[in-house]
Amino acid sequence: MKLTRPRITLTTVGKHAVLILWSLVVLFPIWTMLINSVKPKREIFRNPFGLPSEITFEGYQNAWTDGRFDLYFGNSLFVTIVSLVLILILGSLAAYALANWSSRASNFLYIYFIAGLMIPIRLGTINLFQIIQSLHLEDSLFSLIPVYIAMGLPIATFVLTSFIRSVPSELLDAARIDGASEWRVYATIILPVVRPALATVTIFNMIPIWNDLWFPLIFIRAQGSRTVTLGVSLLFGQYQTDWTRALSALSMAAVPVLVVYLLMSTQFIKGLTAGALKG
Amino acid sequence: MTESATAPTPQAKPSRPLQRHVNLLGGQWEAQRRRAWILFLVPAFVIYTVFMAFPLFNSMRLSLYSGVGLTPDRYVGLENYVQLLTTPLWRDRFLNAVGNTFIFFFIHMAVQNTLGLLFATLLSTRLRGHSIYSAIIFAPATLSVLVTGFLWTLILNPRWGMLNQALEAVGLGALARPWLGDANLALPVISLVSSWQWVGLPTMMFLAGLLTIPDELSEAARVDGASAWQIFWRVKFPLLTPVIGIVSVLTFIGNFNAFDVIYAMAGARGEPGYATDLLATFFYRTAIAGEHPVAQPNMGIGAAVATITFLILLSGVSIWLIFGRGRNQEVF
């Protein structure tokens, strides 16, 4: 045993070396972004990697007020929250029905919903654009919400149906015999029980919706309806020379997500991986 | 997946007296329940159909039509496809985009998924700090592609970029390049940035796969005198093939839709000179923004591009379903 020990330590050191090296490759760009966003303009070029000699939030102030990121943040929050809430409600209702109802029709519907996991909604963009125009929703945040709901429903039905199937049927039947309607069974028994699965669905959909560029880029022109990602995309042409401002805006788009992620990284990783694995 | 662990244990059947009781209530009750279920399904079905299934189908139908503006209304059969594949300008850009997309995909397979497998293997030994490493490896995947894309564009900038400055600082100034300006380098460099961002996903999937392999297997092989290297390739790797299949198919679907990273780092035209043009950026220009030199969106041809992309994806997924499905029954 003693003889093999040095070899084991050596491989352990090697493993840590590889992982630490990669961690630096990940953290270095993020660090550069954050540290330079609070430096005075000139210092970025003189000293791009070191700590700032003085900390200034000028760039943030500029982006927030002049760059209208205050507005974009509100828009992104609104779209993300409304879409997520509706995905959870519609998805759990559908999943409850699919989990209980066994028939050829429900099997077909289940596969119909699940097929959306494999097919990117972007391929339907041309017709979606026409639909949005004919509903006069262009330039409105409400053009994004139904698309995001449709995008989130496959994973929601998939995760929630398999979860609801694992709820003991005695529990539901007992309530039904006591005269509870299906609605009541759903609201009072199912919803509280599936909370962990609802969290998974939320995590899985939150990031893609918050970060989406494609649909805002196509549906939205007006400044009043821009999302954070769209705002960031417009920024580079404008302030290519104003690095403090550009880096501040990038940091502002990244920091909220990173904070949420750091607070619950384990759930994030599990949710996203489970979703991807099952998808 | 811990969610299912905290879920109540699945029960195959209700206990017998209760089952009889339920049956006694008979068909009328069943019909009433079915009505409720159908009502529950309607909202999700309508939104999903109107904003996903129908537009997808309808966009493909539009590839058979031609016309100016938003709604092509003249039926032209396969004319759009013929134009796309025979008119020199369309054909060259289209084939260029298809080729670039495959290169983009292969680099992700070679770099992103290989690194993912390496990191997962290291993390699966549960070495100290493994959860911190996991959190760091995964972190870029939570960021907007646009943010990471712009950030790397700044770092790779030939004049003031931090990478070239760092190279010079350590005496490797000769290696400094206009990373995104060189037509031969731009696509590989952007593929590497994208791999950097997404490597956390395959890492976590491989890790989940590795952790389901019982320790007894590697233990038995070790007792028989197998080295760690042999255990990995002869015992673990074969058992990982289902996960490798899923990772590949997800990479394939993701890469054939990649748009943001090119838009952020090389613009909608895949600069320099279409060297980084992918199917999604090509589709964006033909259908939405207008392709140079016409500068007018052509919905019919755009729809044809989307349909061909769909068919490429479908064949990729089919290959996986045919060859990988036997081991992946739980997926569908």
HADDOCK unambig.tbl for C-alpha pairs under 7 A between the chains (distance, minus, plus):
assign (segid A and resid 15 and name CA) (segid B and resid 122 and name CA) 6.18 0.50 0.50
assign (segid A and resid 19 and name CA) (segid B and resid 133 and name CA) 6.78 0.50 0.50
assign (segid A and resid 23 and name CA) (segid B and resid 133 and name CA) 6.98 0.50 0.50
assign (segid A and resid 23 and name CA) (segid B and resid 136 and name CA) 6.16 0.50 0.50
assign (segid A and resid 23 and name CA) (segid B and resid 137 and name CA) 6.58 0.50 0.50
assign (segid A and resid 26 and name CA) (segid B and resid 137 and name CA) 6.97 0.50 0.50
assign (segid A and resid 48 and name CA) (segid B and resid 162 and name CA) 6.99 0.50 0.50
assign (segid A and resid 90 and name CA) (segid B and resid 43 and name CA) 6.37 0.50 0.50
assign (segid A and resid 90 and name CA) (segid B and resid 44 and name CA) 5.25 0.50 0.50
assign (segid A and resid 91 and name CA) (segid B and resid 44 and name CA) 6.51 0.50 0.50
assign (segid A and resid 93 and name CA) (segid B and resid 40 and name CA) 5.19 0.50 0.50
assign (segid A and resid 93 and name CA) (segid B and resid 41 and name CA) 6.61 0.50 0.50
assign (segid A and resid 94 and name CA) (segid B and resid 40 and name CA) 5.50 0.50 0.50
assign (segid A and resid 94 and name CA) (segid B and resid 41 and name CA) 4.50 0.50 0.50
assign (segid A and resid 94 and name CA) (segid B and resid 44 and name CA) 6.42 0.50 0.50
assign (segid A and resid 97 and name CA) (segid B and resid 37 and name CA) 4.65 0.50 0.50
assign (segid A and resid 97 and name CA) (segid B and resid 40 and name CA) 6.34 0.50 0.50
assign (segid A and resid 97 and name CA) (segid B and resid 41 and name CA) 6.60 0.50 0.50
assign (segid A and resid 121 and name CA) (segid B and resid 52 and name CA) 6.09 0.50 0.50
assign (segid A and resid 123 and name CA) (segid B and resid 56 and name CA) 6.19 0.50 0.50
assign (segid A and resid 123 and name CA) (segid B and resid 306 and name CA) 5.41 0.50 0.50
assign (segid A and resid 124 and name CA) (segid B and resid 55 and name CA) 4.90 0.50 0.50
assign (segid A and resid 124 and name CA) (segid B and resid 56 and name CA) 3.97 0.50 0.50
assign (segid A and resid 124 and name CA) (segid B and resid 59 and name CA) 5.48 0.50 0.50
assign (segid A and resid 126 and name CA) (segid B and resid 59 and name CA) 5.91 0.50 0.50
assign (segid A and resid 126 and name CA) (segid B and resid 287 and name CA) 6.95 0.50 0.50
assign (segid A and resid 126 and name CA) (segid B and resid 299 and name CA) 6.95 0.50 0.50
assign (segid A and resid 126 and name CA) (segid B and resid 303 and name CA) 6.87 0.50 0.50
assign (segid A and resid 127 and name CA) (segid B and resid 55 and name CA) 5.02 0.50 0.50
assign (segid A and resid 127 and name CA) (segid B and resid 58 and name CA) 6.34 0.50 0.50
assign (segid A and resid 127 and name CA) (segid B and resid 59 and name CA) 5.24 0.50 0.50
assign (segid A and resid 128 and name CA) (segid B and resid 51 and name CA) 6.74 0.50 0.50
assign (segid A and resid 128 and name CA) (segid B and resid 55 and name CA) 5.62 0.50 0.50
assign (segid A and resid 130 and name CA) (segid B and resid 70 and name CA) 6.83 0.50 0.50
assign (segid A and resid 146 and name CA) (segid B and resid 47 and name CA) 6.83 0.50 0.50
assign (segid A and resid 146 and name CA) (segid B and resid 51 and name CA) 6.79 0.50 0.50
assign (segid A and resid 147 and name CA) (segid B and resid 51 and name CA) 5.73 0.50 0.50
assign (segid A and resid 150 and name CA) (segid B and resid 47 and name CA) 5.89 0.50 0.50
assign (segid A and resid 150 and name CA) (segid B and resid 48 and name CA) 4.58 0.50 0.50
assign (segid A and resid 150 and name CA) (segid B and resid 51 and name CA) 5.94 0.50 0.50
assign (segid A and resid 150 and name CA) (segid B and resid 52 and name CA) 5.96 0.50 0.50
assign (segid A and resid 163 and name CA) (segid B and resid 4 and name CA) 6.85 0.50 0.50
assign (segid A and resid 166 and name CA) (segid B and resid 7 and name CA) 7.00 0.50 0.50
assign (segid A and resid 166 and name CA) (segid B and resid 8 and name CA) 6.57 0.50 0.50
assign (segid A and resid 166 and name CA) (segid B and resid 9 and name CA) 6.56 0.50 0.50
assign (segid A and resid 166 and name CA) (segid B and resid 10 and name CA) 4.51 0.50 0.50
assign (segid A and resid 167 and name CA) (segid B and resid 8 and name CA) 5.84 0.50 0.50
assign (segid A and resid 167 and name CA) (segid B and resid 10 and name CA) 6.25 0.50 0.50
assign (segid A and resid 168 and name CA) (segid B and resid 8 and name CA) 6.98 0.50 0.50
assign (segid A and resid 168 and name CA) (segid B and resid 10 and name CA) 5.94 0.50 0.50
assign (segid A and resid 168 and name CA) (segid B and resid 11 and name CA) 5.41 0.50 0.50
assign (segid A and resid 169 and name CA) (segid B and resid 14 and name CA) 6.21 0.50 0.50
assign (segid A and resid 170 and name CA) (segid B and resid 14 and name CA) 5.48 0.50 0.50
assign (segid A and resid 182 and name CA) (segid B and resid 33 and name CA) 6.60 0.50 0.50
assign (segid A and resid 182 and name CA) (segid B and resid 36 and name CA) 6.42 0.50 0.50
assign (segid A and resid 196 and name CA) (segid B and resid 3 and name CA) 5.99 0.50 0.50
assign (segid A and resid 197 and name CA) (segid B and resid 3 and name CA) 6.38 0.50 0.50
assign (segid A and resid 207 and name CA) (segid B and resid 142 and name CA) 6.35 0.50 0.50
assign (segid A and resid 211 and name CA) (segid B and resid 144 and name CA) 4.85 0.50 0.50
assign (segid A and resid 213 and name CA) (segid B and resid 260 and name CA) 6.96 0.50 0.50
assign (segid A and resid 233 and name CA) (segid B and resid 146 and name CA) 6.93 0.50 0.50
assign (segid A and resid 250 and name CA) (segid B and resid 147 and name CA) 5.70 0.50 0.50
assign (segid A and resid 254 and name CA) (segid B and resid 143 and name CA) 6.00 0.50 0.50
assign (segid A and resid 257 and name CA) (segid B and resid 142 and name CA) 6.85 0.50 0.50
assign (segid A and resid 257 and name CA) (segid B and resid 143 and name CA) 6.82 0.50 0.50
assign (segid A and resid 265 and name CA) (segid B and resid 135 and name CA) 6.23 0.50 0.50
assign (segid A and resid 270 and name CA) (segid B and resid 1 and name CA) 6.43 0.50 0.50
assign (segid A and resid 273 and name CA) (segid B and resid 201 and name CA) 6.54 0.50 0.50
assign (segid A and resid 273 and name CA) (segid B and resid 204 and name CA) 6.26 0.50 0.50
assign (segid A and resid 273 and name CA) (segid B and resid 205 and name CA) 6.00 0.50 0.50
assign (segid A and resid 274 and name CA) (segid B and resid 1 and name CA) 5.77 0.50 0.50
assign (segid A and resid 277 and name CA) (segid B and resid 205 and name CA) 6.67 0.50 0.50
assign (segid A and resid 277 and name CA) (segid B and resid 246 and name CA) 6.95 0.50 0.50
assign (segid A and resid 278 and name CA) (segid B and resid 331 and name CA) 5.80 0.50 0.50
assign (segid A and resid 279 and name CA) (segid B and resid 331 and name CA) 7.00 0.50 0.50
